[in-house]
Amino acid sequence: MKENGTASSEPIDNVVLTRMRGFAGMNKLRKEALKVIATGMSPEEIAGLRALFESLDADRSGTVTVEELREGLRKQGSAVAAAEVEALLKQLDVDSTGTLDWDEFIAATLHQSHLEREENLMRAFQTFDADGSGTISREEIEAALREAGATFAAADLDAIVKEADHDGDGTIDYQEFCALVTGQCLKSEEKAPRKGAWS
């Protein structure tokens, strides 16, 4: 998809499907962070993705089923096995409803440039840093995932903290959070302001 929301001339399996596959392999915290970022996008920025979602949502229910996703990919010329489509939707379906809603779809298909915007990263970090301490605790991750309806086990929480907590202090600071979400490390001086300092 182009940045202005116009559909790309690339086949769907070379653009959106690639992003979906990447999203499917992310941990639950990263998926939820991308949902926060996605819901803050302007209608103009995501017009092309909205049109694509609506084209997949054949029955206009507001969600995309396995069958609708499979048929939509087939119509776009994407040769994806039925088993892969089913497994892919299961991974994209963060709230475990059995379907793909708009928030999940847009989070899974966002362009990397949206993820690297400072204001988007700060907004997402603040959502998880409920007490405004400047770090995200294991308990805050658990509370945020529960509120979002995500299914997870204690081992999932431990794995998320272990993956993101580079300094080993048991929490995720802003720099570690940004590295987790974008896949890139930030400069050491980049820290999140306390909640009272957020504009």
C-alpha positions in Angstrom: 0.0 0.0 0.0 1.2 3.5 -0.8 1.6 6.0 2.0 -1.3 8.1 0.8 -3.7 5.2 1.1 -3.8 4.4 -2.7 -3.7 0.7 -3.5 -0.3 -0.5 -4.7 0.1 -2.2 -8.0 1.9 -5.0 -6.2 -0.1 -8.3 -5.8 -1.8 -8.6 -2.4 0.5 -11.6 -1.5 3.6 -9.4 -2.0 2.5 -6.6 0.2 -0.4 -7.1 2.7 0.0 -10.8 3.0 3.7 -10.4 3.8 2.8 -7.9 6.5 0.2 -10.3 7.9 2.7 -13.1 8.1 5.1 -10.9 9.9 2.4 -9.7 12.4 1.4 -13.4 13.0 4.9 -14.1 14.4 4.9 -11.2 16.9 4.4 -11.6 20.6 1.1 -10.4 22.1 2.4 -7.1 23.6 3.8 -6.1 20.2 0.4 -7.0 18.5 -1.5 -4.9 21.1 0.9 -2.0 20.7 0.4 -2.1 16.9 -3.4 -2.0 17.5 -3.0 1.1 19.7 -0.9 2.8 16.9 -3.3 1.6 14.2 -6.4 3.0 15.9 -4.7 6.5 16.0 -4.2 6.7 12.3 -6.2 9.3 10.3 -8.8 8.1 7.8 -6.7 9.5 5.0 -3.6 7.5 6.0 -5.5 4.2 6.0 -8.0 4.7 3.2 -6.5 2.0 1.0 -6.4 -0.5 3.8 -10.0 0.3 4.7 -11.0 -0.4 1.1 -9.2 -3.7 1.1 -10.7 -4.7 4.4 -14.2 -3.9 3.1 -13.5 -5.9 -0.1 -12.6 -8.9 2.1 -15.6 -8.5 4.3 -18.0 -10.0 1.8 -21.1 -10.1 4.1 -20.4 -6.6 5.5 -20.4 -7.9 9.1 -17.5 -5.8 10.1 -15.3 -8.9 10.5 -13.4 -11.2 8.1 -13.8 -14.9 8.5 -11.4 -17.6 7.4 -13.6 -18.3 4.3 -13.7 -14.6 3.4 -10.0 -14.1 3.8 -9.3 -17.3 1.7 -11.7 -16.1 -1.0 -10.3 -12.6 -1.0 -6.8 -13.8 -1.4 -7.8 -16.2 -4.2 -9.5 -13.4 -6.1 -6.3 -11.3 -5.8 -4.3 -14.1 -7.3 -2.6 -15.2 -4.1 -1.9 -19.0 -4.0 -2.2 -19.6 -0.3 -3.1 -23.0 1.0 -6.3 -23.2 3.0 -4.4 -24.5 6.1 -2.1 -21.5 6.0 -5.0 -19.1 5.7 -6.7 -20.7 8.8 -3.4 -20.6 10.8 -2.7 -17.0 9.7 -6.1 -15.8 10.8 -5.8 -17.6 14.1 -2.5 -15.7 14.8 -4.0 -12.3 13.7 -7.1 -12.8 15.8 -5.7 -11.3 19.0 -9.0 -11.4 20.9 -9.7 -15.0 19.9 -13.2 -14.4 18.4 -12.5 -16.6 15.4 -12.7 -13.7 13.0 -10.5 -10.7 12.0 -11.9 -7.3 13.0 -10.8 -3.9 11.6 -8.4 -3.1 14.5 -6.6 -6.4 14.1 -6.5 -6.1 10.3 -5.1 -2.6 10.3 -2.5 -3.4 13.0 -1.4 -6.4 10.9 -1.0 -4.4 7.7 0.4 -1.1 8.8 3.4 0.2 6.9 6.7 0.3 9.0 6.9 4.1 8.7 3.8 4.5 10.9 5.5 2.3 13.6 8.5 4.6 13.7 6.7 7.8 14.3 7.6 9.2 17.8 4.1 10.3 18.6 2.7 6.9 17.8 5.3 5.1 19.9 4.7 7.4 22.8 1.0 7.0 22.7 1.3 3.3 22.6 3.8 3.2 25.5 1.6 5.4 27.6 -1.3 3.0 27.1 0.7 0.2 28.7 2.4 2.4 31.3 -0.7 2.7 33.4 0.9 4.1 36.5 3.0 6.7 34.6 6.3 5.3 36.1 8.2 5.5 32.8 8.4 1.7 32.7 6.0 -1.2 31.9 5.8 -3.9 34.5 4.7 -7.5 34.0 1.5 -6.7 35.8 0.7 -3.8 33.5 1.2 -6.0 30.5 -1.1 -8.6 32.0 -3.8 -6.0 32.8 -3.6 -4.5 29.3 -3.8 -7.8 27.5 -6.8 -8.8 29.7 -8.6 -5.6 29.0 -8.0 -6.1 25.3 -9.5 -9.6 25.5 -6.2 -11.3 24.5 -5.7 -14.9 25.6 -2.4 -15.8 27.1 -0.6 -17.9 29.7 1.8 -16.9 32.4 4.6 -18.2 30.3 3.6 -15.7 27.5 4.0 -12.8 29.9 7.4 -14.1 31.1 8.5 -14.5 27.4 7.4 -11.0 26.5 9.4 -9.4 29.4 12.4 -11.6 28.7 12.4 -10.6 25.0 12.0 -6.9 25.6 13.9 -6.3 28.9 17.4 -5.9 27.6 18.8 -4.4 30.9 17.4 -7.2 33.0 15.6 -5.0 35.5 12.3 -6.8 35.2 10.5 -4.0 33.4 10.2 -2.6 29.9 11.4 1.1 29.6 10.5 3.3 26.6 13.7 2.5 24.7 13.1 -1.2 25.1 9.4 -0.8 24.1 10.3 1.0 21.0 12.9 -1.6 20.0 10.3 -4.3 20.5 7.7 -2.6 18.4 9.8 -1.3 15.6 12.6 -3.9 15.6 15.1 -1.2 15.9 17.1 0.1 18.8 16.8 3.8 19.9 19.6 6.0 21.1 20.3 5.5 24.8 19.3 9.1 25.7 15.7 8.6 24.4 13.5 8.0 27.4 9.8 8.3 27.9 8.6 11.3 29.9 6.6 10.7 33.0 2.8 10.7 32.5 2.4 14.2 33.7 4.8 15.4 31.0 2.8 13.9 28.1 1.4 16.4 25.8 
